[in-house]
Amino acid sequence: MEFSLEQLKTPERWIELALPVGVKILVALLIFYLGRFVVRTAVKVLRTVMQRSKADETLTGFLGNVAYGLGYALVIISALGQIGINTNSLAAVVGGAALAVGLALQNQLSSFAAGVLLILFRPFKVGDYVDAGGIKGTVEEIKIIHTILRTQDNQEVIVPNNTITATTITNYSARATRRLDITIGIDYGSDLKLAKSILDELLATHPRVLTAPEPKVQVRALGASSVDFAVWPWVATSEWFEVQCELLEQIKLRFDAAGIVIPYPQMDLHVRSDRADVVHLRADREGEPAS
């Protein structure tokens, strides 16, 4: 549009030039305030939905903050673009900075993503005894980046969440009951039926062994030096270790009282005193004919 300096001296010309700019500024302000209201409302709805679904509070707060930040940045860029400011370079700078931060925090972001999966799918919860990331312990706290386990000897182990999700997770506390898998071997010379009856009696009379599922005692294998029994009682998960120790002690005491031998690795050495063999062996070593 062509105009002269004389034309700029008239108020009508100033109004004509300022009116489009003013409209753009008003639209930009409208986008900013309306967009900010929409972002706040959307974040509030997101947090409400997650809280009603009983999502973890840490995850709810973090995702809410991330959604608010992204939405707020989008509103600002849209408002600046409406005024006429070129936002392509700004978006490129923001994208480059995000890429650099992402590369620098690659492991942490991986652990964060794994933490989100752990919180959403809940393969274990606080208080469970698990084998996670190669560490066995009781879960004390599940954080967005790592999980804190307490071992049986009261050590605190911090395991990155990406290590946990990359390996097999065993949750020993997931079920209310567990089966003990005890293998007991007796000597081939011991009374097999007597041993089996003792094992059956111990399982039937132990106060913490469950009657359903029914405990079982079966011959598992005829080993190289022993007849092996499979002893399978079911117990409450919280009492698994204690019952196992009690049964092993009781089995040993009852077998000793009944004269049933539990074999252990040993080697029998038989020495022959045949003089002829000794003479032949000595002759072979010296390269001389035997006499």
Secondary structure as GFF3:
##gff-version 3
##sequence-region A 1 291
A	DSSP	alpha_helix	5	8	.	.	.	ID=ss1
A	DSSP	alpha_helix	11	52	.	.	.	ID=ss2
A	DSSP	alpha_helix	57	83	.	.	.	ID=ss3
A	DSSP	alpha_helix	88	104	.	.	.	ID=ss4
A	DSSP	alpha_helix	106	121	.	.	.	ID=ss5
A	DSSP	beta_strand	129	132	.	.	.	ID=ss6
A	DSSP	beta_strand	135	142	.	.	.	ID=ss7
A	DSSP	beta_strand	146	150	.	.	.	ID=ss8
A	DSSP	beta_strand	156	160	.	.	.	ID=ss9
A	DSSP	alpha_helix	161	165	.	.	.	ID=ss10
A	DSSP	beta_strand	170	171	.	.	.	ID=ss11
A	DSSP	beta_strand	177	179	.	.	.	ID=ss12
A	DSSP	beta_strand	182	186	.	.	.	ID=ss13
A	DSSP	alpha_helix	192	205	.	.	.	ID=ss14
A	DSSP	beta_strand	216	222	.	.	.	ID=ss15
A	DSSP	beta_strand	227	232	.	.	.	ID=ss16
A	DSSP	beta_strand	234	236	.	.	.	ID=ss17
A	DSSP	three_ten_helix	237	239	.	.	.	ID=ss18
A	DSSP	alpha_helix	240	258	.	.	.	ID=ss19
A	DSSP	alpha_helix	275	286	.	.	.	ID=ss20
###
